[in-house]
């Protein structure tokens, strides 16, 4: 009996150690918490994160520091899983909340951003980027019917006034709606034109690279230096001071990335927490292993066509 119990205990210990090893060094599961990554990923789906995509970040960073085996570069348009870079309450990087987002900029890239640091993308770089559109309130039911006919997933009503409602659609979804309505198109972009003269060039910092300081990016650079470069930086009289000296350029010791949500109204991206350092990156979103419609029964509503689909 004792020998049998010993075998059972040894087997259970082996299984537990194997699971811990796989989660720490190979892949881990992540639950999509919101609608921010639609139409690539839907809320409630579970995905596998490949921890070797950019080299394995060794666990227990608080014990022996940051190290990465087989370091590989992050590529633009990859969907990244990473630790919250703005969590000041938790000093251990690998113990912070886990976020997900699409990489819109890698070190050395220049992104055009507006006053809210929203990236003005091309369709090639962000095909699922969502924008706000308005339509007459009296057309609400007609729009719902049209979405069903075109197999466009219904989305949440984002706002309304006495005459118009607001929803968000990707460029492709709006193209389908525009084609269906023809010349009688009553769906219009909320911002009919982007004013090019207010866009600013945001250079993504890289290791050993210099970034010019401007009034509009000064706060972002200052926060990055303090949070991730462990430097003393302050802003006084519209001038950035690093270690007590005024500067016009910043130099960085890490590679950084600009991360965005597919849905532009979701602010859980770099517009909220700033640049993401390489040491915060866990891995790349690889495949969907679970997908189910919301508010359906235990055995109903599974999206079998999405299960084990490669994430792009």
N, C-alpha and C positions, 0 to 999 in steps of 0.2 A: 504493500500500500504506500509506504514511504517513497519507494522508488518511483511509483506511478505519479505520486504528487510532485516529486522532484522533476519528472519529465514534463508534466503540465506547466509547472512554474517556469521551467527553462524555455519551453515553447512560447508561452505568453511573453516572457522577457525578450525573447528574440524577435517576436512580432512587433512589440512596442519599440524596441531599438531600431528595427528596420523602418518603421513608419517615421520615427523621429529623424533618422538619417535621410530618408527620401524627402521629407518636408524641408529639412535644413539645407540639403546639398543638391537636390535634383529639381523638384517642382513643388508648388504649393497651390492650394485652391483659394479662390477669391470670389466673394459674392458681389455682384454689381448692385450698389445700393440705391441708385437713382436713375433718372432718365437722361443724365448728362452725356452719355456716349451713344445715344440713338442716332442713326439707325445701325451702327456697327454692333452695339451690345444693348440689350434691353434690361430694365430693372428686374431683379430676381434671378437672372441667369447666373450660373456658376461657371467659372473658367479655370483652366490650369495655367499657371505662370511658370515659364521656363527660366530657371535661375541661372542657366549657363549661357543665355543669349548674349550677354555682355561680359561674360566671365563671372565666376562664382564669387559673390561677396561673402567672405567668411563670417559666420555668426559670432555673437558675443563681442560686438565692437567695443563695448565699454571696458572689456578686460584687456584686450591686446591691440586695440586700435583698428583702423580701417585697412583691410587688405583684400585684393581681388585676384583670384587665380584665372589665368587665361584671358586677360583684359581685352575686350573688343569694343569698337566704337558703337554708340547708339546712332541709329539711322533716322533721318527725318521721316515722319509719317508713321513710325512705329507707335503702337499703343503700349505705353509704359505703366508698370505698377511700381509705386515708390512710397517711401515714408514721407509724412508731412514735414516739409522743410521749415515751417513757421511755428512749430510747437515749442514754446519756450519752457513749458512745465516739465518736459521729459528730456533729460540730457542725452540718454542713450538713443542713438539714431534708430537702431533696429527695434526699439520698443515703442516708437511713435505710431500714430494712426496710419493706415495704409490707404493710399489714393490711387486713382487710375486716370490717365489722360493721354491724348495724342501728342507726340513730339512735333511741334511746329517749327522749332529752331534748334540747331546744334551749334557748337562753338564756331565763331567766325561768321555765322549767317547774319544778314541784315534783314530784319522784318519791318514792315511798315505798320505802325500802330496809331490808333486814334488817341484822344485825350484820356480814355479809360483803359488804355493799353490792350484794347481788342485788336487782334491781328487781322489785317485786311488780306484774306487769302486768295489764292488761285484755286480753281476747281480741281486741278491736279493734286495740290497739296492737301486739300481738305474737302473731299467730295461729299461728306456728310454734314458739313457745316450748316447750321440752321440759322435762319433769319426771321425777323418779325414781319408779319403781313396783316393788313387790316381788310375788313369786309363789312358790308352793311349788316346790322343786327338782324334785320328781317330775313336775311339769307342763311341763318344758322342751320335750319333743318335741311335746306337744299345743299349746303356744304357737306353736312354729315352724310347725305345720300351719295354725293359725288365722291367722297372719300371711300365709301364702301365699294362703289362701282370700279374705282381705279385701284383698289386693293392697297390704299394708303392707310397706315395705322392711324386711328383717331388720336388726336393729341389734346392736351388740356387747354381750356380757354384761359388765356393769360391776362386779359384785361378787357374793359369795355367802357364806353361812355354813352351818351344819349343816342348816338347815331351809329357807332362802329364797334366791332369786336376785334380782338387781336389774338392771333395764333402764330405758331412758328412752323416753318417748313424748310426742308433742304432745297437746294437749287433744283435738283431733279424732280422732287415732289411738286414744286411750283411749276416746273416746265410741263408736267402732266396735267395739272389743273389749268394752266394757260391754254394748252392745246385743246382741252375738252371744252372750255368756255368760248374759245375763238375770239371774235371781235367784241363779244359782249362780256369781256372779262371784268368782273367786279371785285377781284382780289388784287390788292396793290401793296407794294413794299412799304413798310412803315417809314423807312428812310429812303426816299426815292433816289437820292444821289449822295455819294460820299464826296465830301469836300477835300480835294487832294491837298490843298494848301494847309490843312490842319494835321495832316499825317506826319509822323516823325519816324526817322530811321532808328530802330532799336538794334544795336549790335550785341549778339550773344557772346558773353565772355568765355574765354578759353584759357587753359593753363599757360602762363607766361605771356599772354597777349595784353595789349594796352587798349583801354576803352576810354574815349573822350567823355568828359563830364559836361553835361548841359543842365540848365535849370529844370527841364522836364524829366530827366532821368536821374537826377541827383539823389532823390530819396531812395529809389530802387537800388542804386549802387551802394549807398550808405548802408542800407539794411543788409545787403548781401555781404559786405565787408565785415559787419559786426556779427551777423549770425553764423556765417560759414567760413570766413577767413580769420576770425578771432583777432581782428584789428580794432583799434580805437579810432572811430570815425564820427565826426560831428558836422553839422551844417550851421554856419554862422554867417549872417548877412549875405545870403545867397552864394556862399562859397563852401566847398567841401574841404574839410580838414581831415587828414589821415595822420595819426600819431602826432597831432599838434601842428602839422605843416599844411598850408594851402596847396591844393593840387588841381591840375586841369586834366590829368589822365589817371586812371586806376589800373593797377596790375593785379592779376589773380593767380592763385596757386592751384585752382581746381578747374575742371571742365563743368560747364553749366548748360542747362537746357530750358527752353521755353515750352510749356505744356498747356494745351488747350482742350476744352470739352468740345464735342461735336455740336452740342446744342449751345448756341451763343448766350442764351439766357441763364445757363448754369454757371455760377461764379466760382465753383470749386476747382479753379485752375490757376495758372500763373498770374492772372489778374488779381487774385486774392492773396496768394502766398509767395509770389515772386519767382525768382529763378530756382530751378531744381539742380542741386549739385550731383555729380556722378556718384558720390558715396551714399546718396539717398536712394538710388535706383536699385530695386530688388530684381527685376527681370522684365521680360517681354510677355504680354498676353498672348498665349499660344493657341489654345483651342477651347471651344465651349463644350463642357461635359454634361450640363444640365440646363434645360430650357423649358419653361412651363408658362402658360397663360396665367395672368393674375385672376384671383377669385374664382378658381375652378376646383372641382372635387379632387380627391386623392388620386384617382386613376384617369382623370380627364384633362384635356387641354395641353398635353405635352407637345412641344414643337419638335417633332422627330426630324424634320428637315434641317434643324439648326444644331442638333446634338452631334458632337464630334466634328463640327465645322471649324476649319482653320480661321483664325481671326485676322482680318486685314484692315 
